[in-house]
Amino acid sequence: MKKRLYSKIPLAQTIVALCEAKGIYHIVISPGSRNAPLTIGFSEHPEMKCYSIVDERCAAFFALGIAQQIQKPVILLCTSGSALLNYYPAISEAFYSDIPLVVLSADRPIERIDIGDGQTIRQKNVFENHITYSANLYSEVVAETTIDDVKIRQKQHEAQKHNEREINIALNAALEKNGPVHINVPFYEPLYDKLDQPTVIPKNIPLEYSYYKFSDDLQSEMLREWNNAERKMILIGVNSPGTVDQKWVEYFAEDPSVLVLTETTSNIHHDSHVNCIDQLISTLNPGEFEMLQPDVLLTIGGMVVSKRIKGFLRQYQPKSHWHIDSKKAYDTYFCLTEHIKLQPNQFFSSFLQNAEFVKSTYKADWISVRNQRRKDHDTYLSQIPFTDLKVFESIFNGIPDQQMIQLSNSSTVRYAQLFSLKSSFKVFCNRGTSGIDGCTSTSIGAALASGIPTTLITGDLSFFYDSNGLWNEYIPSNFKIIIINNDGGGIFRILPGKEESDNFAKYFETTHGLTALHLCKMNGFEYHAANTLEETVEEIKNIYSNDSLPQLLEVFTPRKQNDSTLIDYFKHFN
């Protein structure tokens, strides 16, 4: 059995020991020298799961994908200098999506900053606007001989206790508040010395979860309003599978005064729900919007994709808006009246004990409209030519059951909102900041951590932007990527300001003429291409018939027809 080794630097030992004590076992390491003491400490630990990813931006999103699935903190470890800044896109995504990451950045000692030393930047509090906690540690000089001076020993002791406390606070914040934290760790050289026994035993400060009291008075007041409202709307945004118990889904399905609106990323399914929001509301007139306007709006989950529902609720505001979330509530519709800091299941267990069904036609009226919209959707899809919209229909029909679906931003997730996906799918998308920059890396981390067969559905710009995400030795052999390649940012063709000009194509659409063929050859993917509907259907079957190595299907769609097909889709509901 291999003997475990430890970094000689006590600070490195302290960090590894406290991560172990708090059950943080996944570490994504980007190579460097200044972070060597921590790389040694984690990689020598037999229970730590260490991954090596060279590109720090890809590493951060890979870690985000792991944390998204295990719902525990994942460590990011990098060297000093600009390496740290490459984490920022994923840190901001984690901040807004409530995903716990622990950034460990190695640094030079403070007296080496801004004096012209190599590979140094101002790392202290570098993420301050998008971080749950920033810890800035003291550097330690490791003496070669025993220190006899009492004052120096006292200073060492004080530095150790300061560092222990800051590390505890940061790690606890990641665990308690489900967000990213940053621990900046300055090291003196030498960096590579090892010991066969630790020299410190740091104190583990226990977690302190806050307790929210849902007062009887507030609950009674809300119940009175709920039990008298004939039009109640529940809107569910980004939501991890299993967050809401099925018994509550069934309960609301029975209440005729409650209309539940879900998005693809809500991972909640029921035949009584409106699951394609834009389908329902895109062509409503002012009178119909007034009929849809709720008395009470109850929201759960994270970010909402649909711009139309946001616009509707801002213009036709409910009398009350309650958001149920243990951490935060955004006043997205400028009418928030209550933030109940409970998990949805806790809230429903307490609140619904005394709730009553209210006689109403609210649900029935709008489910009738939804049913007609679904028929119109099917009719339109049966008539359209080979374009993005038709391709998405083929993709969602062809993906097998029990898949994790990772959606890229921005067109992809919006197209997905127009389809009723299989309830066995687990759907995720980086909607915290809605960026295209790390969708591939996130999906690979998620696939690895979950063990679930995973498909990334992505546009061409999103895919090529994160193409370094394929430089990764941990990609499962059953991982699939489907690229809808419309030769640029197709979403810009459906936004106001579209024009047929060289400047529009170059600076907005950014047409490129690229394919993923050579990236597949370089990174060990089996490549498939489709240029027609028939080829698309056939190649979807082909990629799911082979799990021996990762598969990529690139579907080429007509750039100048996709937008008109989508615009006419919404007109079809009139």
C-alpha positions in Angstrom: 0.0 0.0 0.0 1.3 3.4 -1.0 2.3 5.6 1.9 0.5 8.9 2.0 2.7 12.0 1.9 1.9 15.6 3.1 3.2 19.0 2.0 5.7 20.3 4.4 3.9 23.6 4.6 1.4 23.6 7.5 -1.0 25.9 5.7 -1.5 23.3 2.9 -2.0 20.6 5.5 -4.6 22.7 7.2 -6.6 23.3 4.0 -6.6 19.6 3.0 -7.5 18.5 6.5 -10.5 20.9 6.9 -11.8 20.0 3.4 -11.7 16.3 4.5 -13.4 17.1 7.8 -16.3 18.9 6.0 -16.8 16.1 3.4 -15.4 18.0 0.4 -13.7 15.4 -1.8 -13.8 16.6 -5.4 -10.9 18.7 -6.6 -10.3 20.1 -10.1 -6.7 21.0 -10.4 -5.1 23.2 -13.1 -1.4 22.7 -13.3 1.1 25.2 -11.9 4.0 25.5 -9.5 2.8 28.0 -6.8 -0.2 25.7 -6.0 2.2 22.6 -5.7 1.8 22.3 -1.9 -2.0 21.9 -2.3 -1.7 19.7 -5.3 0.6 17.4 -3.3 -1.8 17.4 -0.4 -4.9 16.6 -2.3 -3.4 14.2 -4.8 -1.7 12.2 -2.1 -5.0 11.8 -0.1 -6.5 8.4 -0.9 -10.1 9.5 -0.6 -9.8 12.7 -2.7 -11.1 12.6 -6.3 -8.7 14.8 -8.2 -9.1 15.8 -11.8 -6.5 17.6 -14.0 -7.8 20.2 -16.4 -5.3 22.6 -18.0 -7.6 25.4 -19.2 -8.8 27.1 -16.1 -12.1 28.4 -17.6 -13.0 24.9 -18.7 -11.9 23.5 -15.4 -14.2 25.9 -13.5 -17.2 25.0 -15.6 -16.3 21.3 -15.4 -16.3 21.7 -11.6 -19.6 23.6 -11.8 -21.1 20.6 -13.6 -19.9 18.2 -10.9 -21.3 20.4 -8.1 -24.6 20.9 -10.0 -25.1 17.1 -9.7 -23.7 16.1 -6.4 -25.0 19.3 -4.7 -21.9 19.6 -2.6 -18.9 21.9 -2.9 -16.2 21.2 -5.5 -12.7 22.6 -5.1 -11.0 24.6 -7.9 -7.2 24.8 -7.5 -5.0 27.0 -9.5 -1.6 28.7 -9.5 -1.0 32.5 -9.1 -1.6 35.2 -11.7 -4.1 35.4 -14.5 -5.0 31.7 -14.1 -7.4 32.8 -11.3 -9.2 35.3 -13.5 -10.2 32.5 -16.0 -12.5 31.1 -13.2 -14.6 34.2 -13.2 -17.3 33.2 -15.7 -18.1 30.0 -13.8 -17.9 31.8 -10.5 -20.5 34.3 -11.6 -22.7 31.4 -12.9 -22.3 29.6 -9.6 -23.2 32.7 -7.6 -26.5 33.3 -9.5 -27.3 29.6 -9.7 -26.6 28.8 -6.0 -24.0 26.2 -6.8 -21.2 25.7 -4.2 -17.6 26.0 -5.5 -14.5 26.5 -3.4 -11.7 28.4 -5.2 -8.2 27.8 -3.8 -5.8 30.2 -5.5 -2.2 30.0 -4.7 -0.4 33.4 -4.5 2.9 35.1 -3.8 3.4 36.5 -0.3 1.9 40.0 -0.1 5.3 41.8 -0.1 5.9 40.3 -3.6 2.8 41.9 -5.2 3.2 45.0 -7.4 7.0 45.0 -7.3 7.6 43.4 -10.7 7.7 39.8 -9.6 6.6 37.3 -12.2 3.1 35.8 -12.4 1.6 38.1 -9.8 -1.6 40.1 -9.8 -3.8 41.6 -7.1 -5.7 38.4 -6.1 -7.1 39.6 -2.8 -11.0 39.8 -3.1 -10.8 39.5 -6.8 -14.3 38.0 -7.0 -15.8 40.4 -4.4 -19.0 41.2 -6.4 -19.9 37.6 -7.1 -18.7 35.6 -4.1 -20.3 34.3 -1.0 -17.1 34.7 1.1 -13.5 35.7 0.4 -10.8 34.5 2.8 -7.3 36.0 2.5 -4.8 33.9 4.4 -1.4 34.7 5.9 1.7 33.2 4.4 3.9 31.0 6.5 7.7 30.7 6.6 8.6 27.1 7.3 11.8 27.1 9.4 14.5 24.5 8.7 15.4 24.4 12.4 13.4 24.7 15.7 12.5 28.3 16.5 13.4 29.3 20.1 12.2 32.9 20.0 9.0 33.0 21.9 7.6 36.0 20.0 8.2 34.4 16.7 6.5 31.2 17.9 3.6 33.3 19.1 3.3 35.0 15.7 3.3 31.6 14.0 0.6 30.4 16.3 -1.5 33.5 15.6 -1.1 33.1 11.9 -2.2 29.5 12.1 -5.3 30.3 14.1 -6.2 33.1 11.8 -5.9 30.9 8.8 -7.9 28.0 10.4 -10.7 30.4 11.2 -10.8 31.9 7.7 -10.7 28.5 6.0 -13.5 27.3 8.3 -15.7 30.3 7.6 -15.2 30.0 3.9 -15.9 26.3 3.7 -18.9 26.6 6.0 -20.3 29.4 3.8 -20.1 27.2 0.7 -21.9 24.5 2.6 -24.5 26.6 4.4 -25.3 29.1 1.6 -24.8 27.1 -1.5 -22.5 29.5 -3.3 -19.0 30.0 -4.4 -16.2 31.0 -2.0 -12.6 32.1 -2.6 -9.6 31.3 -0.4 -6.4 33.1 -1.4 -3.4 31.1 -0.2 0.1 32.8 -0.3 3.0 30.4 -0.2 6.7 31.0 0.3 9.2 28.7 -1.5 10.2 25.9 -1.3 6.9 24.5 -2.6 7.6 20.8 -3.2 8.9 19.5 0.1 7.0 16.6 1.6 6.6 14.9 5.0 5.2 11.4 5.8 3.3 12.8 8.9 1.3 16.0 9.3 2.5 18.7 11.6 -0.8 20.4 12.4 -4.3 19.2 13.5 -6.6 22.1 12.7 -9.8 22.8 14.5 -13.0 22.1 12.6 -15.6 24.7 13.3 -19.1 23.1 12.9 -21.7 24.4 10.5 -24.4 26.8 11.8 -27.5 26.7 9.6 -29.9 29.6 10.2 -33.5 28.9 11.1 -36.4 30.7 9.6 -39.6 31.1 11.6 -42.7 31.1 9.3 -44.9 33.1 11.8 -48.5 32.1 12.5 -49.7 35.6 11.8 -48.1 35.8 8.4 -49.3 32.3 7.5 -52.8 33.1 8.5 -52.8 36.3 6.5 -51.5 34.5 3.4 -54.0 31.7 3.9 -56.9 34.2 3.9 -55.7 35.6 0.7 -55.1 32.2 -0.9 -58.4 30.8 0.1 -60.3 33.8 -1.3 -58.4 34.0 -4.6 -60.1 32.6 -7.7 -57.0 33.0 -9.9 -53.7 31.7 -8.5 -50.7 31.2 -10.6 -47.6 29.0 -9.7 -44.6 29.7 -11.9 -41.6 27.4 -11.6 -38.2 28.3 -12.9 -34.9 26.4 -12.9 -35.3 23.5 -10.5 -33.3 20.4 -9.7 -35.2 17.1 -10.2 -36.9 15.9 -7.1 -37.0 19.3 -5.3 -40.8 19.3 -5.1 -42.6 16.1 -3.9 -45.0 14.6 -6.4 -47.8 14.8 -3.8 -47.8 18.6 -4.0 -47.8 18.5 -7.8 -50.9 16.2 -7.6 -52.5 18.5 -5.0 -52.3 21.6 -7.2 -53.5 19.6 -10.2 -56.8 19.1 -8.3 -57.3 22.8 -7.4 -59.4 24.5 -10.1 -58.2 27.9 -9.1 -54.5 27.2 -9.5 -52.7 27.4 -12.9 -49.2 25.9 -12.8 -46.7 27.2 -15.4 -43.4 25.3 -15.8 -40.3 25.7 -17.9 -38.2 23.0 -19.5 -35.6 23.5 -16.7 -38.1 23.1 -13.9 -38.0 19.3 -14.1 -41.6 19.1 -13.0 -44.3 17.4 -15.1 -48.0 17.0 -15.0 -50.7 17.0 -17.6 -52.5 19.8 -15.8 -49.6 22.2 -16.2 -48.8 24.7 -18.9 -45.4 23.5 -19.9 -44.8 25.7 -23.0 -45.4 29.2 -21.7 -44.6 31.1 -24.8 -46.9 28.9 -26.8 -49.7 29.9 -24.6 -49.2 33.7 -24.2 -47.4 34.8 -27.4 -50.5 35.9 -29.2 -52.9 36.9 -26.4 -54.6 40.3 -26.7 -55.0 42.7 -23.8 -58.4 41.4 -22.8 -57.0 37.8 -22.7 -54.0 39.0 -20.7 -56.4 40.5 -18.1 -58.2 37.2 -17.9 -54.9 35.5 -17.3 -53.7 38.0 -14.7 -53.5 36.2 -11.3 -54.6 37.5 -8.0 -51.8 35.6 -6.3 -48.5 34.6 -7.9 -46.4 32.0 -6.2 -42.9 31.3 -7.6 -40.4 28.7 -6.8 -37.1 27.7 -8.4 -34.4 29.9 -10.0 -34.2 31.9 -13.2 -37.0 32.0 -15.7 -36.2 31.8 -19.4 -39.3 33.2 -20.9 -39.1 36.9 -21.7 -42.8 36.9 -22.5 -43.9 35.7 -19.1 -41.7 38.3 -17.5 -43.2 41.0 -19.6 -46.7 39.8 -18.9 -46.3 39.8 -15.1 -44.6 43.2 -15.1 -47.5 44.7 -17.0 -50.4 42.7 -15.5 -49.1 42.4 -11.9 -50.8 40.2 -9.3 -52.0 41.7 -6.0 -49.5 39.5 -4.2 -46.3 37.8 -5.2 -44.8 35.2 -2.9 -41.4 33.6 -3.6 -40.5 30.4 -1.8 -36.8 29.8 -1.4 -34.6 29.3 1.6 -31.9 31.6 0.3 -33.1 34.5 -1.8 -35.9 36.1 -3.8 -35.6 38.3 -6.9 -38.2 40.9 -7.4 -38.3 40.0 -11.1 -41.8 41.3 -11.7 -41.5 44.4 -9.5 -44.4 43.2 -7.2 -42.8 40.9 -4.7 -44.7 41.0 -1.4 -43.4 38.0 0.6 -40.2 36.0 0.6 -40.7 32.8 2.6 -37.3 31.4 3.4 -38.2 27.7 3.3 -37.7 24.9 0.9 -40.8 24.4 -1.2 -41.7 21.0 0.5 -41.4 22.6 3.9 -43.7 25.5 2.9 -46.3 23.3 1.3 -46.4 20.9 4.2 -47.1 23.8 6.6 -49.2 26.1 4.4 -51.5 23.6 2.6 -52.8 22.0 5.8 -55.3 24.8 6.1 -55.6 25.7 2.4 -58.9 25.2 0.6 -59.9 24.5 -3.0 -61.7 27.5 -4.5 -64.4 27.2 -7.0 -63.1 28.7 -10.3 -62.8 28.1 -14.0 -59.3 29.7 -14.1 -57.4 26.4 -14.7 -60.0 24.9 -17.0 -60.2 28.0 -19.2 -56.4 28.1 -19.8 -55.9 24.4 -20.1 -58.4 24.5 -22.9 -56.4 27.2 -24.6 -53.2 25.2 -24.0 -54.8 22.1 -25.6 -55.6 24.1 -28.7 -52.1 25.5 -28.8 -50.7 22.0 -28.7 -52.9 21.0 -31.7 -51.8 24.2 -33.6 -48.1 23.3 -32.7 -48.4 19.8 -34.2 -50.1 21.1 -37.3 -47.5 23.8 -38.0 -44.6 21.4 -37.3 -46.0 18.9 -39.8 -45.9 21.5 -42.6 -42.6 23.3 -42.1 -39.4 22.7 -44.1 -36.0 21.5 -42.7 -35.0 24.3 -40.3 -33.9 24.6 -36.7 -37.5 24.2 -35.3 -38.0 20.9 -37.3 -34.6 19.7 -36.1 -35.4 20.2 -32.5 -38.6 18.2 -32.9 -36.6 15.3 -34.4 -34.0 15.6 -31.6 -36.5 15.5 -28.7 -38.4 12.7 -30.4 -35.3 10.7 -31.0 -33.5 10.9 -27.6 -34.1 7.8 -25.6 -35.7 7.8 -22.1 -33.8 8.3 -18.9 -31.3 10.8 -20.3 -29.8 13.9 -18.7 -30.2 16.8 -21.2 -27.8 19.7 -20.9 -29.0 22.6 -22.9 -26.6 25.4 -24.1 -27.5 29.1 -24.2 -29.1 30.9 -25.9 -31.3 29.7 -28.8 -31.1 26.1 -27.7 -32.8 26.5 -24.4 -35.4 28.8 -26.0 -36.3 26.3 -28.7 -36.6 23.6 -26.0 -39.3 25.7 -24.2 -41.6 25.0 -27.2 -41.7 21.2 -26.8 -43.2 18.8 -24.3 -40.2 16.8 -23.2 -40.2 13.4 -21.8 -40.8 13.3 -18.0 -37.9 10.9 -17.7 -35.4 13.6 -18.9 -33.4 15.5 -16.3 -32.9 18.9 -17.8 -30.2 21.5 -16.9 -28.9 24.7 -18.3 -26.5 27.4 -17.1 -29.2 30.1 -16.6 -27.5 32.0 -13.7 -25.8 34.3 -16.1 -27.2 32.7 -19.3 -23.7 32.7 -21.0 -22.6 30.5 -23.8 -19.1 30.3 -22.5 -19.0 27.0 -20.5 -21.9 24.8 -21.6 -19.8 22.0 -22.9 -17.5 21.8 -19.9 -20.4 21.9 -17.5 -22.2 19.1 -19.3 -19.1 16.9 -19.2 -18.7 17.5 -15.4 -22.3 16.7 -14.9 -22.2 13.6 -16.9 -19.2 12.3 -15.0 -20.6 13.1 -11.6 -24.1 11.8 -12.2 -23.3 8.6 -14.0 -26.4 9.2 -16.1 -26.3 9.0 -19.9 -26.0 12.6 -21.0 -26.7 14.6 -24.1 -25.5 18.1 -24.7 -27.7 20.0 -27.2 -25.9 23.1 -28.3 -25.7 25.7 -31.0 -22.5 26.1 -33.1 -21.3 29.3 -31.4 -21.7 28.0 -27.9 -19.9 24.8 -28.9 -17.0 26.4 -30.6 -16.6 29.0 -27.8 -16.1 26.2 -25.3 -14.3 23.8 -27.7 -11.4 23.4 -25.2 -13.9 21.7 -23.0 -13.3 18.6 -25.1 -9.6 18.6 -23.9 -10.7 16.4 -21.1 -9.7 12.8 -20.2 -12.9 12.2 -18.1 -15.5 12.3 -20.8 -17.8 9.2 -20.4 -17.9 6.9 -23.4 -21.7 7.2 -23.6 -21.6 11.0 -23.7 -23.4 12.6 -26.7 -23.3 16.1 -28.3 -25.8 17.3 -30.8 -24.9 20.6 -32.5 -27.4 22.6 -34.4 -25.0 24.4 -36.8 -26.8 27.4 -38.4 -23.5 29.1 -39.2 -23.6 31.8 -36.5 -25.7 33.3 -33.8 -29.1 32.5 -35.2 -30.9 34.2 -32.3 -29.9 37.6 -33.6 -32.0 37.0 -36.7 -35.2 36.9 -34.6 -34.3 40.0 -32.5 -35.3 43.6 -33.4 -32.7 45.2 -35.7 -32.0 42.2 -38.0 -30.9 43.2 -41.4 -29.3 41.5 -44.4 -25.9 43.2 -44.6 -22.2 42.3 -44.3 -21.9 44.1 -41.0 -24.9 42.2 -39.5 -23.5 38.9 -40.6 -20.0 39.7 -39.3 -20.6 41.5 -36.1 -23.9 40.1 -34.8 -24.4 36.7 -36.4 -20.7 36.1 -36.7 -21.0 33.6 -39.5 -17.9 31.3 -39.6 -18.2 28.3 -42.0 -16.7 26.0 -39.3 -17.5 22.3 -38.6 -16.7 20.1 -35.6 -15.1 17.4 -37.7 -11.4 18.0 -36.9 -12.2 18.7 -33.2 -13.8 15.3 -33.0 -10.7 13.7 -34.6 -8.4 15.5 -32.2 -10.5 14.7 -29.1 -11.6 11.1 -29.7 -15.3 11.6 -30.6 -17.0 9.7 -33.4 -18.3 12.3 -35.8 -21.7 12.3 -37.6 -23.2 14.9 -39.9 -26.7 15.6 -41.2 -27.9 18.0 -43.9 -31.5 16.9 -44.3 -34.4 15.8 -42.0 -34.0 12.2 -43.1 -30.3 12.2 -42.3 -31.0 13.8 -39.0 -33.4 11.2 -37.9 -31.1 8.4 -39.0 -28.0 9.9 -37.4 -29.8 10.4 -34.1 -30.5 6.7 -34.1 -26.8 6.0 -34.9 -25.3 8.0 -32.1 -27.5 6.3 -29.5 -26.6 2.9 -30.8 -22.9 3.2 -29.9 -21.7 3.8 -26.3 -18.2 2.6 -26.8 -16.9 6.2 -27.4 -18.3 9.7 -27.2 -20.5 10.6 -30.2 -21.1 14.0 -31.8 -23.8 14.8 -34.4 -23.6 18.1 -36.3 -26.8 19.1 -38.0 -26.5 21.8 -40.6 -29.5 24.0 -41.0 -30.4 26.8 -43.4 -29.3 30.0 -41.8 -31.6 32.4 -43.7 -34.8 30.3 -43.3 -34.6 29.5 -39.6 -35.8 32.9 -38.3 -38.8 33.2 -40.6 -40.0 29.7 -39.7 -39.8 30.5 -36.0 -41.5 33.9 -36.4 -44.3 32.3 -38.4 -44.7 29.6 -35.7 -46.0 32.2 -33.2 -48.2 33.8 -35.8 -49.8 30.4 -36.4 -51.5 30.6 -33.0 -53.7 33.5 -34.0 
